[in-house]
């Protein structure tokens, strides 16, 4: 066994259930437990925290499943960053993992965990050292004294004390990041779906509720009064433009929900026969959005990280220059406010670039995800053969199934990636409540969660179905 395998074997992990297949109730219980724990951790503030420069990126935090200023400040950022890097390295062939075998898949997951742990520590250090999450006291070189971030008054703290506060913040951030990693493992092994998807959906759902029904403006938050209350308040104050903005945000949110559900429900069905039951045929469904929401999660998280790193390393000027290109402009809101389509070439250009980045990135990550997650033609054909399925009128041969699947999986991977990237970008540009990308992800996550729950319930009620489907 190599050194890498020894390190992977020594890594702590969440024990998988001893049952061959976990039932519906235990999965639901652990999913709810982790969901409650996620919200509770977001309410625990960092001890010793002074200024929180990352608070202005409240919308970015939704994509990262983070709550800046709390022990959940890192969110799923390190996990997703590790996944992005490995996807790119594996997809480009620089580092190759044989994810079709159990040993290769275990090694890939182990390397991903090592990389995620590295980014947990690295991001925790960067957030504190670069001033994103600064300690409660900081050094002022002009007065040669240590100042309190809260009161801006001179206090008696030594340099070593400030250093200890920084180490304390880094430790808390690291601890929170590691806990999130294990929470993700618990969901993957004991719950429904994945922790990454669950945390994004939970954060976005909370944001939508706040932006739709919040009666007051939270102090220090970029959120305003809820859209429904804003409509009546603006009309009573004789401000129809603001009321129209609120109405457009609500309608855009509803439109994103409907389009997302429609796209998620589109399928291509391949007719197959059951070799063990003569004359019986089924249709094997392949979703139009073949890789679901994974590609847009990865590209959205990558763009969110770019915003954060630009702010930390480049300052406000660099952040202001980069943000419009990687977060998009709310074109519809700008048109309503200025009452004309002639709002200048730059907003349209920035929106086009943002849309192309999302679409192109989604296609790239969609292709890489198919290669590393067992969704390629060979893996699917192998699963069909294990279930006793074959193409009607052809002999039972895995290579024939592979050639048939190649006609569908490749185009679906590209078209699905383009579609989900376009929908995510369009949702952001229309100014939907919360972040459009987040709404799209949430709809797809909840839809997939519903399918997983329904499938698990079907397996529990009909054990023979699990055996038939090779589960």
C-alpha positions, 0 to 999 in steps of 0.5 A: 500500500502506498503512502497516499493510501495509508494517509487516506486509510488513517483519515477520520470518517463517518461510519457507513450504516451496517444495514445493507440498505438504510430505510426511509425513516432513519434517512429522514431523521438524520437529514432533519438533524443535520439541517437543524444543526446547520441553522444552529451553527449559523447562529453561533458567533465567532468569539473574539471577532471584531470587524466583519468585512465579508458581511457585504457578500451576503448574497455570495454566502448563499452559494457557499452555504455560509454565514459570515461572522459565525462558526459557519463562515467557511460553509461548503466553500472548501469542499466545493473548491477541492471538488473543482480542482480535482474535477479539472485535474482529472478531466484534463488528465493531469491526475487520473483516477479510475473512478469505475473501480471501487478502489479508484473511487475510494482513492478519489474521495480520499484525495478530495477529503485531504484537499478539502481539509487543506482548504479549510485551514488555508481559507480560515487563515486567509479570512483572518490574516487578510482582514475579512474576519478581523479580531476584536482588537487591531494595531494602529501604527499611527498611535502605536496602540491597539484599538478596539474595533467595536468602540474605537478606543485605546485598550491595553492589549499586547501584540501577543494577545492580538495574535492569540485572538487571531489564532482563536478565530482561525481555530474556530473557523477550522473547527466549523469547516471540519464539522461541515465536512462530517455533516456532509458525510452524514447526509451522504451516508445516512440521509437523502442527497448530499450535504452540499445541496442541502445547505445551499437549499436551506440558506436560499430558502431562508433568504427568500422568506426574508426578502419576501415577507420581512416586515422590517429592514435588519440593521447592518444587512443588505436586505430591505423590507420584504417585497410583499410589504414593499408593494403596499408601502410604496403605493401608499407613499406614492412611489409606483416605481418601487412597487413595480420593482417589488412586483417584478422580483416576485414574478421573476422568482415564480418564473424561475421556479416554473422554468426550473421544474419544467426543465427538470421534468424533461426526460429522454426514455430508452426502450429496453427489454427485460431478458429474464421476463420474455415480452416485458419491456421498460423505458430507461429514463435519462434526464435532459438536465443529465448532471442535474445541478452539480455543474452550476453549483461548481461554477457558481461557487467558483465565481463566488470564490473569485469575488471573495478572493478579489476582495481579500487580496485586491481590496475594494477597487479590485472587487468593484471591478470584478464583481459586475462580471462574475455576479451579473447586473439586474437588467430588468431592475435597471430598465424599470428604474430608468424607464428605458431600454437604453441603459448603456452598452456596459450593463448589457455587455457585462450581463452577456459575459456573465451569461457566457461564463455560467453557460461555458463553465456549466458545460465544462463541469458537466463533462468532468462530472460525468467522467468522475461520477459513474454517469458515463456510457460504460458505467450506465451500460454495466448497471443495465446489464446487472439489472438484466436489461438489453436492447430489444432485437439485439443480443445481450452485449454491453458494448451494444448498450454503450454505443446506444447510450453514447448517442444520448449521454454526450449530447444531454451532458452538453445541452443540459449544461448549457440549459442549466447555465442559461437558466441560472444566469437569466434568473440572476439578470431578472432580479429574482428574490434572493439570488437567481442562481440560488433559486434555480439550485434550490428548486432543482435540489428540492425536486431531486430530494423529492425524487430520492424520497419517493424512490426510497419509499417505493423501495421500502414498500416494494423490496423486489423493486430494489433487487430488480433495479440492481440497488 
